[in-house]
């Protein structure tokens, strides 16, 4: 401060800055707002940023990410007309409670991202190679791979999808291990195996010390995971408390920082009835035969991972390179599911670009009747948020400006390491000029 010729100390300047910005939110009005979250600590704590999309300026920074906190802020701004957001259910609920008069607009970019994740989830059921793993020469090694599964039949579609995905992951892991072992048996050195498969030399050396794929190391439980409260949950479950909401409220008082849906998935394993005919020890049964073959990149000979396949599935043909077009041709010839999902994805992109509301219901019906679990699930989630999806096709607003402000916030937060409290971060994000009140 002395170099700038300012007689006050840095603490005094920060104190005055916080005091000036404390009353900013009460003086400004907003007609079109964008809401998004940002991470205090990724995976643990999140805050909320609210942006005026007309002025392209940050209005406020909230300490937490919750429906109640968002609703409380929105109630202080009854002039709000439009709210643009991602697919987060907390913000949708917060807007319904705090600003029922406002029109909610789902962000079109996030809609496409959700579709890409849906396609990746569906493709993961047939196989999920990691890195640059090669398809083994003997298909019998994959189809004859064994795994430990329960004999309890699964009628639930969600449970069946999770089982298929889990089995595909084990099958791919077994195929990778068999390929590495076969190359080593041929006398190939570690460096050559690493170059051919794309895995680290140390990982390959560690794998070759075992006769079977080594088990994955589980993550250390954190307060965001129900596993962190395993002892308490198991005691309450044994005592007869099986209501998820009750257990959720109880472990929140003990420091649980995760979501209710995470806890519900955790408790679902305890809710499944045990078959009386099932043996007390696990039974080793073979994997079911794969309905479809895995696609191979014609230029490299590597398996095409579901992540890459999903990204290509939503990319229009006019934007594809020659190598990407070859991958799509290989994916279409190997998977009928990919062909059907690409047709639906291109139609969905056309809806977002042409803003054709009349064809949205037809697309939802076709996705539901496609017979693909992931696409049916995506259609159901769109129907639950159908008003915001329709507004996304009608309105010009999006969360692009909000995402840009989140990037700016991340830069400031890193530069303020050690002093990045909510008040100071809010003071640095908000504009220095006087607020502008919108008039009708």
N, C-alpha and C positions, 0 to 999 in steps of 0.2 A: 504494500500500500504506500510505503514511503517513496518508492520509485515513481509512482503515479501522482505524487503530490497530494495524497489524501491524508488528512490528519487522523481519521478514525481507524480503528483496528479492523482486521478482517472479521473477527467475531461480531463487532458492532454492525458492520455492513450486512453480514448474513442475517443478523437479528432484524434489522430494518427491512430487508428484502422479504423475509418470512412474514413480517407483520403487514407489509403492503399487499402481499398476495393472499393473505388469509380471507380478505373480504371480496376477492375478485369474483368468486363463484356466485355470490349473492347479487352482484350488480349486473352481470351479463345475462342475456337471453339467447336462446338457441332454438332454431326451428327445425333443422336437420342435423342429427347427431350420428356419429359412428362410435361403436363400443367394441373394445377388444381387450384381451388380457395380456399381461406381460409378467415375466418371471422375476420374483425376488431371488429365488433359488429354484432352478429348473427341476420339475418333478416334485417339489415340496410346497413352496409358497408362491402365490400369484397375486398380483394387483390388477387394477382396472384403469384403463385410460379412456377418456371421453373426448371426442374431437368434434368441433363444429365444421361440418363438411362444406358449408357455404363460405365461411371465412378461411377454411383450411388452417385452423389453429386449435391447439389443445385448450379445452375448457377446464378440465379437472383431472386429478389423479387420485384414485381411491386406493386405500391401503390393502383391501382384500378383493377376492373374486367370489361374490355371493349374490344370490337373487335378492335377499333382503337389503343388502347395502346398495345395490343398483336401484331397487325400487324406491328406497328412501331418497336417493339423490334425484330421481326422476320426478318425484312428487313436488319437489321445490321448483320444477320447471313445467308448469301446466301448458305453456305455449308450444311445447314440443309437438311436431306433426309427423316426422319420419325418423325412424331409427334403423340404421344399417348395421348388421351384425353378421358373425359367422354362425355356424350351426350349433353353438353352445346352448344347451338347454337351460343353464342358469340365467343367462341373459334374456332368453325368450320369456322365462317365467318372471324375471324382474321387470321387464317392459310391460307384461300383461298386468302386473300388480301396481306398478308405479305410474305408468302412462298408458292406460287402456285406450285413450283417444288416438294414440300414435300408430302409424302404419309401420309394421315391421318388414324389412327388406333383407332377404337372405343374400349374402355375397355370392356372386356368380363364380368367382375363382374358387371359393371353398366348395361350392357344389361340384365343380369338376374334380377337385381334390378328393372329395368323398367318393365320387364315382371311381376314381383311380384306385383308391384303397379297397373299394368293394371288389373290383376286378382282380386285384392282387390277392385278396382273401380267397376268391373262388379258385384261382389258378394254384394256390398253395395246397389245395386238396389232392392234386395229382403228383406233386413233388416240389420240393423247395431246396434246390442246391444252393450252397453258399460259395462265395469266392468264384473260382473258375473251375469247378469240379467237372471232370469228364464223365460221360456216360460209360459205364463198364461194358466190356465187350460181351459178357455173358449176361443176358437178361434174367436167367434163372437165379443169379445171385441176388437180384433185387426182389423178384417175386417170391423167392423162397426164404427171404429174410424173416426172422422170428421176432416177436415182440411180446411183452406181457400185457394182456388186456383182460378186462373183466368179462365173464360170461353173461352178465346181466344185459338183456336186450335193450336197445335204446330206441324208443318210439319218438322221443322228442327230436325235432328237426335240428334245433340248436346244438344239442348234445351230440347228435350224429355228425354235424359239421365239424365240431371240435375234435371228435375222434378221428375223422378222416384227415384233418390237418395235422394232428399229432402223429398219426401213422405215416403220413407222407414225409414229415420231417425225419422220423426215425429211419424210414426207407432210404432217403437221400443220404443220411449220415452213414448208414451201413454201406451204401454204394461207394461213397468216397473212401471209406476205410478199406474196402475190398480192392479198390483201384490202387491205392497207395501200397498196400501189401503186395499186390501182383507186380507192380513196377519194381519194388525192392527185391522180390524173389528173382527177378530177371537180372539182378546185378546192377541196377541203376543207382548211382550215388544220390545222396540227399539233395544236393544242389540241383541236379537234373530233375528230380521228382518235384521239387519246389517250383522250378521254372515251368514244368509241364502242367501242373495242377493249379498253380497260383497260390499255394499255401506257404506259410512261413516255414523255413528249414527247421527251426526249433520245435514247431508244432508237429511236423512230420516225424522227427526223431522221437518225440514223446509218444506219438501214436504207435510207432512200431515196437514199443516196449510192451504192448498189450496184445492179447489174442482176440479181443473184441473192442469195439469202440469204447473209449473211456467215458464214464458218465460225466455229464456237464456239471460244473460247479454252481451250486445255487447261490444267488445273491444274498448278502447279509440283510436280514429284515430291517426295515426302517419304519418310522411311525406312519408312513404313507401306505404301508402294507398290512392287511389283516393278520399275516403271519407273525407280526411283531407282538400281537395280543393273543397268540395261540393258547397259552395256558388259561387266560381268563375266559376266552370264548368257549373253550372245551369244557371248563367247569360249569359255565352258565348253561351250555347246551345239555350237559348231563343232568343238570338240575331241572330241566324241562322248559327252559326259555328258548324257544325256537323262532320267535318273531324277529325278523330282520331289523325293523325300525327301532325296536326296543334295544337290541344289541348295538345298533349304530349309535344311538344317543348315549349309551353307557360307555362305549369305548372312546367316543369323542371327548367325554369328560376326563378320560385317562390319557389324552394326547393324540388320538387318532387323527391324522391329517388327510386321509384318503377320502374317496367318494363312496356313496352308498352302493352304487353299481358294482364297485370293486368288491365290497363286502358281500353283496348278493351272489356274485360268481363264486366267491370263496365258500359260502354256506351251501351253495347248490350241490357240492360234492357230498355234504353230510345229509342232504335231504333225500338223495336217491335211495329207494328201498332196496335192501339187500336180498338177493334171491336165496330162498331156503335150500335150493338144490346146488347152489354154487359151493365149490370146495373152499376150505379155509385157507388154502395156499394158492398163489397165482398159478395159472395154467399157461404154458407156452403154446401159442397157436400161430400158424403162419399168417402173414399179411394177405389180404384179399388181392386177387389179381387186378392189375391196373386196367381201367377201362380205356385209357388213352395213353399214347406214347409221349415221351418228353421231347420237346423241340430242340434241335441242335442248330447252332449258328453255322451257316454254310461257309462263312469266311474263316472262322477260327476253330471249329470243331468242338466248341464248348457248349454246355447246356445253357439255354436261355432262362435266366432266373425269373420268377414271377414279378419281381420289382421292375425289371426292364420290360417284360412283356406287358405289364399293366400300363407303363408309361407310353409304350408304342400303341397300345390299344386305343387310347383317346387322342392320338395325334393324327390330324388329317393327312391324306395322301399327298397333298400339295406341299406339305412341309417336311416330307420324309427325304432322307438321303438315300442313295442307292443301297448302301449297306443296311439301313433300317428297313427299306422295302423288302430286301431279301429275308430279313428276320421275320417280318410279318407274314411273308409267303410260307416260311417254314412253320410258323406257329399255326397258320390256318390249316395246313396239310396235316399237322400232328394233333390238333385239338378242335373238335367241333364246338366246344364251349367257347373257345376264343373267338371263333368266327361269329357266333351268335352275339357275344358281348360286344364285339367291335361294331356290328351293325347297330346295336342299341346305343352304343357310345356316340357314334357319328350322328345318329338322329337326335340325341340329347344335346350335342354341341350345336346342331342346327336350330334347336328350340331356343337356346340361350342367345344365339347370334341374331336370329330373325325375330325373336320375341313373339313367337306364334303361340298364343294362349290356347287356341282351339285344338292344337295337337298334343298338349300336355297330358290330358286325360287318356288319350289313345296310347301314348307312350307308357304311362303308368300301367295300363291294362296289359300291354304287350310284355312289359318287364315282369309283371306278376305271373303271366301265363308262360314265361320262357322255360320254366322248369329248373332254373338255376337258383340255388338257395341265396347266394349273395345278392343277385339282382332283385329277387323278391324282397329281401330284407331292405335293400336300398329304396325300393318303391314304397314300402311301408313307412319308412322314416320320412320320406318326402310327403306322404299323405298326412302324417301327423303335424307337419309344418307347412301345409299346403298354401295357406294365405301368404306367408312370407316368400314362398317359392314363386307364387303367381306375381307378387309385387316385384320380384327380381326380374321378371320378364317385362313388366310394365314400366318400372321406374328406372331413371338414369343413374341413381345413386349406387355406390359400391363402397367397400371397405379399403380401397386402395390407398386413400389418404391416411386412413387410420393405421394401416400397416407401416406406412412410411414414418409416421410419428412414433410408432413402437420401436423402429430401428434407431431413430434419433434418441429415444429414451434409453435404449441399451447402451449407446455410446456414452451418454452423459453418466449413466450409472457406473460404468466401468471407470470413467475418469474420476468419479467421486468416491472411489473405494475407501471405506472407513468412515465416510460422513454422509453416505447416501440414504438419509432418512426420508420419510414421506414428505415432510414439509419443505425441505431444501430441494428435493427432486421436483416437487410441484412448482416451487418458485422458479426453477430454471427452465421448466417446460412451458410454463404459461407465458404469453406475450407480455412485453413491458409496457405497451401503449394502453390507453384506457379502453375498457370494453365498449363494444358497439351494440346498441340495442336495436333489434330488428323491429320494424314497424310494418303493419299490414296496410 
